[in-house]
Amino acid sequence: MRENRYGAQRVIDEVEKAVVGKREVLTKIMTAILAGGHVLIEDIPGTGKTTMALAFSRAMGLEVKRVQFTPDVLPADLTGFTVYQKETGRFLYQPGAAICNLLLADEINRTSPKTQSALLEVMEEQQVTVDGVTHRTGDPFIVIATENPAGSAGTQLLPESQLDRFMICVSMGYPSLEEEVEILKRGRNSRRSYEDVIPVLDPERLLAMRREADEIFVHDRLYQYIAELVKATRENEWTELGISPRGSVALTAMAKACAWMKGRAYVIPADVQEVFPCVAVHRIFLNMKAKVGHIRTEELIRQILESVPGPSLKARQQPAGGKND
């Protein structure tokens, strides 16, 4: 386990060759990948979203396909299509962009709802169905999607069902003054920085790391705590929609992966609290009362974390015979 944890940190180190700073964001994304989920990155153009996603694929040795979403992208561009071969008299399947290990869906909210919906099956089941025939994606399969904030020219909101399939939603944000200076110093050498990223994992090892993270122990009181946090997002005066059961499963998986990244064989309340904001932010929909009162989703999440008491557990909470490594 220790060697695999070191491998996860090495991935982040390699990505930092192409992305200046943002260690906290990179760690959350790596945690989501270990938890078996997909990642949505919402931010303004030019903050390094695409570069970061490509650097992750390179560092993990994954087959990557990139789709620049525009209004004319069709569902078949993602799922693939069948072509009739006159010579053989048979239909031949031509794989779409989703048949890979890592799909970079760039500016996903610029395409049509029909094309967005083509991702629903593949994100949930790692397969596409074309003309009644099912085709599997690579294993592992990860979607890293970028989107510009709602209200940007040519964008439209993603449907709730699609948002719910992303395990986390994060934002890169503007660089700090020191980070901006470093970006300016790199200048035209930024492409070389990406090319300096070397593979430190392979798909088989990544799957083994996922299995280890999934085996992390969760105390019954922590399951109760997670359920209470989720319930609080549904039953308050500010929300129209709260976190779904899929979201509570994602929160548990993220907490396990967070504990694994920190070298523990068990989850503690701090793990749940650390990952809760990025799991919840895109799953909570505020009602009109909240909008009129200028309540922000991030502020509501903070209030929920403060109002729901965490369980009091012993320092060492793991199954009998459990070991950290």
N, C-alpha and C positions, 0 to 999 in steps of 0.2 A: 504493500500500500504506500509506503514512504516513497519508493521510486516513482510510482505513478503520480503522486502529488507533486513531486519535483518536476515531472514532465508537464503537468498543467501550468506550473509557474514558468517553465521555460517557454511555453507557447505565448504567454503574456509578454515575456521579455522580448520574444521575437517580433510580436506585433508592435511593440513600442519602438522598434527600429523604423517603422513606417508612420506611426502615429505619435505625435509629440504630446507627452503627458497623458492624462485621462486614465491613469492606472485604475481608479475606482470603477469607472465604466467598463473597462476591459475585464476586470475581475468579475463583474456581474454577468457579462456576456459569456465568459468562460464557465461560470457556475451554471448558467442556463443550458449551455451545450452539454455539460456533464449530467444535468438533470433530464436530458432527453427532450428539450423543448426548442421552440422557434423564437426568434428575436425580432422585435420591431424597434427601429431607431427613428425617432421623430425629431427633426431639427431643421433649421434653415439651411439652404444650400451653401456648400463651400466649407463645411466644418470637418470634413474627413470621414464621413460615414462610409462611402464606397471603398475608399482606400483601406479602412479598418477591416471591413468584411472580407476583402480580397486577401489581406494579410493573414487573417485567421485561417482561411482555406489553405494558404500556402504553408503556414506553420504546422498545420495538422495533416498535411499530405493528402488532402481531399480533392476529388474531382469537382471542379466548380463550373457552373454555368451562370452567365449573367444575362438578365433581361432588362433592358431599359424600357420601362412601361410608358407607353404613349397611347392616345386614343385609338390608334389603328392596330394595336396588338390584339391578336385573336386567341381564344381559348386553345385552339390547336397548336399554337406556338408553344404552349406549356405542356399540354398533354400528349402531343404528337398526333399523327394521322396515318391512315392506311392508303396505299397507292396500288392500283391495279397494274400488274405486270403482264403485258400481252404475251411475252415469250413463254411464261410458265402457266398463265391462266390463273394466277393466285394473287391475293392481296398481301402486300408486304407492309409491315408496320415501320413507320419512320419515327423514331423517338423524339419527343419534345424536350424542351429545356429542363423539365422537372426530373428527367431520368439522369440523376447525378447524385453526388453526396451532399453538396452545398449549393443551394440555389440562391443567388443574389437577386432579389426583386427590387430593382432600383426605382425609386419614386412610384411606389405601388399605387398611390392614390391619384395618379394621373390617367389611369386607364379606365375602361368601362366596367360597370358592375358585372357584366357577363364574364369578362376575362378574370376579374377578381374571384368570382365564384368557382372558376376552374381550379383554384388552389385549395378549396375546402376539403375535397377528398384526399388529395395527396398529402396535405399537412396533417390530417388526422390518421390516415391509414397507410401512408407510405406506398401508395399505389395510384395508378390512373386507369380508367376504364375507357377504351376506345372501341366503338362498334361492338360492344358487348364482351370484349376481351380485356382481361385485367393484366396490367404490366407493372412490375415492381420497380421501385426506385433503388438507388444504391443504399447500402446499410453501413454506416449511419446515414440518415437523411436530415438535413437541417435547412431551414429557410431563414435567411437574414434579409429582412425587408427594410427599406428606408422610405420615409415619407416626409414631405414638406408639411408645415403646420397648416391646419384648416384655415381657409381664407386666402392661401397663396393662389396666384393666377393659375387657372386650369386644373385645380384639384377638387376632389370631392371626398366626403366622409366615407370611411370603410364601414361596411355593415357590422353590427354587433356580433353576429355569428363568426365573422372572420377575425375580428379583434380578439375574440375569446380563444382562438386557436394559437395565439402568440403567448408564450409562457411569460415573457416580460416585455416591458416597453421602457426604453431608456433614451436619454438625450445626451449628445456629446457636449453641447454648450460652447460658448465662445472660449478661446484659449485665454489663459492668464497673460499678463504683460510679458513675463519671462518666456512663456511658451511661444508667444507671438514673435518675439525676437529670434528664438531658435528656428521657427518656421521661415522667417525672412533670411536667416543665414543659410539655410539649406537651399532656398531658392530653386533653381533648376535641377538641383541634385535630389529633389524629393523622389523622383522616379527611381533613382539608384538606391535610395533607402528602402523602397519596397522590394527591389530585386535582391537586397541583402538579407531578406527574410529567408531562413532555411527551414526545411521540414524537420521537426523534432518528434513528431508522432506519426502514426499511420492509422488507417481505419480500424484495424484489429485491436490495437492498443487502446484507442479511444473507446471502443465498445467494452473492453475489459474495465476501464476506468468508470464507465457508466454503471456497470454491474456492481462494482465496489461501492459507489455512491448510493445505489439503490438499497444496499444491505445495511445502511446506517440505522441504528436503533432509534425509535421514537417512543417515548413514554406515553402511556394513555392520557396523562394529564396534559401533555403537549398536543395530542390530538384534540382534546377538549378545548384547549386554548385557541388552536387554529379555527375550530368550528365557531367559537365565540367571536373571534375577530371577523370572520366571514359574515356571521349573523348580524354584527353591528353595522356592516356596510349595507345590509338590506333593510334594517329596521331603524331608521333614523329620519329626522324631519327634512333632510336635505337631498336624499337620493330617490331617483326614479327607478333605477336598476342597480343592484349590488353585485357582488361577486357570485358567479355561478358555481355549481359543484365541480365543474371542470377547473375552475379557478382555485378552489380549495385543494384539489389534487395537485395542481401546479405549485401551490404554496408549500405543500408538504415536500414535494420533490426538490424544490429549491432549497428548503431548509436542510434537507439531507445533504445535498451537494455542498452547501455552505459549510456544514460541519465537517464534511470530508476534506474540503479544501484547507480547513484549519487544523487538520490532523487529529480529529476526534472521531470515535466510533459511535457517538450518540449526539442527538440534537439537544440544544439548550434553548431557553426562551429568547436569548439574544440573537440566535440564528434566524428564528422566525421574524423577529422585529427588524432585522437588517434587510431581509429580502421582501418583506411585506409591501413596501411602497412601490417597487418596480413590478410586482405581480398584480397589484391592485389598481394602479393609476389609469390603465386603459380599460378596466372592466367596470368602473363606477361611472354612472351617468347621473348627473345632477338634475334635480327638478327645477321648475320655474322659480320656486321660492328661493332656492340657493343662488340662481342666476341673478335675481333681483337684488339679493343681499350681497352680491359680489363674493360669494363663497367659492374658493378654488378647491379643486380635487385634492391637491397636495395638502392643503390646510385641513380638510376633512380627514384625510388619512392620518395626519399627525394627532388630531383629536381622538380618533378611534384608538390609536396605540396608547395614548395617555389614559383613556377612560376604561379600557379593558384590562383588568389586572392580570399579570403573568403568574403562572404557577410557581410555587416555592418547591424546588426540587433539591435533592442532595447534589453535592458537587460531582459525584461520579454516578451517573445514571445510565447503566448499560446492562445487557443481559448477563446472567452468570457466565463466567468464563470469557467474556468479551475482552478484546485487546485493542489497543489503539493502532497497532501496526500489524 
